[in-house]
Each structure stands twice: as structure tokens, then as C-alpha cells.
Amino acid sequence: MTDLHEMALELADEKLKKVTRLTVVDEDGRSYERWFKEGERLQYQFQDDGQTLKIFVSKHNWEL
């Protein structure tokens, strides 16, 4: 049986595969919005000891 962390990562990956739009909202409302093109997908990565969240949108599989 897999551990809970691995199960959570698998669930997050499945949910991210369904995402077709990225929206960033700040105090002024929508500051950025992007609809994905055919074949693009969202992936993310935490950096700088968890202080930076990088979001990648492309057809490339970054193997995070």
C-alpha cells in the first residue's frame, strides 16, 4: 500500500490534468488570466525553501 503523501501527490496530479485556465487574483481583481492551448498542462514547483511557487504552462512535461 502507498503512503498518504504519495496518494495526495497522485490526486493533485489528476486534478491538475483537468485544469484549462489559470487565473491570478489580487486586490484589484483578476490581474492575470490565461486559457490553455490544446495539449498544454499546468505543473508547479516550490522553491526557495517553500517561499516561491513557480507555475509552468506548456506542452513540455517538466518531470517535477
N, C-alpha and C positions, 0 to 999 in steps of 0.2 A: 504494500500500500504506500502511496506517495504521502509526503508530509503536507501540512496545511499551507505552508509557504509556496510550495510547488503548485498546489491546486489553485491558490489565489493568482499566481502568475499566469496559469493556463486560462483561467476565467477572464482575467484582464485582457489577455491577447485575443480571445474570442470576441469580447466586446469591442475592442479597438478595430477589428476587421470589419465591423458594421458601420463605423463612422464614415460619413461622406462630407462633413462640413466642420471646419474649425472656426470657432468664434472666441475672440478675446473681448471681455467687457471690463471697462474701468468706470470711474466716477462720471465720465461724460457719456456713457453708453457703449455701444459697440465701437471699439477702436480698431478692430481688425476682423475681417471675415473672409474665409476662402472655402469655396466649394472644390472638392477634389475632382480631378480629371479621371477618366477611365483608367483603371489599373493602379491608381495611386492609393497609398495607405498611410496611416498615421503610426508613428513609433515615437517613443520618448526615452529620455535618458536623464538621470540625476547626476549632477557633477558638483564639484567644489564642496565636498562633504555634505551634500544634500541641499545646498543653498541655491543651486541653479537647476532649473528644469529646461531641458532642450527638447523641442518638438521637431520631428522630421516628417515632412510630407513629400513622398516621392514614390516612384515605382521600384526603387532600389530596396533590397532587403538588407538592412544595416546589421542584422545578426546581433541584436543587443543582448 
